[in-house]
Amino acid sequence: MNALRIAALRPLYLLVLVAAIFGGLTITIWWLPLGLIVYGVAVWMAAQDPLLTLPPPRPRPRITSPTLRALIREIERSQKEIEQAVAGVQGPLTGILNNVVSQTRDLLEEAYYLADKGQIIERYFKDNNYQKLEQQLTQLNWQISATIDPFTRQQLEERRQALLTQQKHFQDLRVYFDRIQAQLANIDASLDTILAETIRLRTADAVAMSSASGAVQQRLDDLRSDMEVFRKVLDTAMTGI
């Protein structure tokens, strides 16, 4: 029923419906039943597409970073090509490929999540100058070496330790930002491989189909597992930004 409703609300089909009603009322009455039949058949055929039964994508963050946005666009392209390769598939492959598309959509959502975290790190870099931090540490080291008063020296040492912690945090975030870019590139490459395997599935015989579908599922499971681990580590690393 949900697939029928989605198909019935497609703009092109609604245009046919409006044209049928308008033509039947103003030109000739035969346009109305004919147009309704065309509309009904088109909606019914479209509703058979298994992709219509998948839930709509969740709201996504706006990616403004040029670097990360370019990676997201490539992932979106790859994922869309998989959906296009699956569209219209009927028979025993329907369930398998429907599941593949669902999981690639989840991967796209994860990619948006990673890109959003990446642009938060980018903004942190922009607001916190690493070179200025190093200059402050150099100056503090000189002050500490030149200070005789124990209390003043202690205060400077504490300040130095705080800056060293900030420096370490900065360096760790740089590593995680590089890992985010690498993970996004890996998602794109994996989706390209899944696309090739999906096309192979559509042309495989029954024996090869079982093997190929297992390979696709294993690739998806491995990628999702890696991303889940990385996501937990990243969430911990970004605490306090």
Secondary structure, 3 states (H helix, E strand, C coil): CHHHHHHHCCHHHHHHHHHHHHHHHHCCCCHHHHHHHHHHHHHHHHHCCHHHHCCCCCCCCCCCCHHHHHHHHHHHHHHHHHHHHHCCCCCCHHHHHHHHHHHHHHHHHHHHHHHHHHHHHHHHHHHCCHHHHHHHHHHHHHHHHHCCCHHHHHHHHHHHHHHHHHHHHHHHHHHHHHHHHHHHHHHHHHHHHHHHHHHHHHHCCHHHHHHHHHHHHHHHHHHHHHHHHHHHHHHHHCCCC
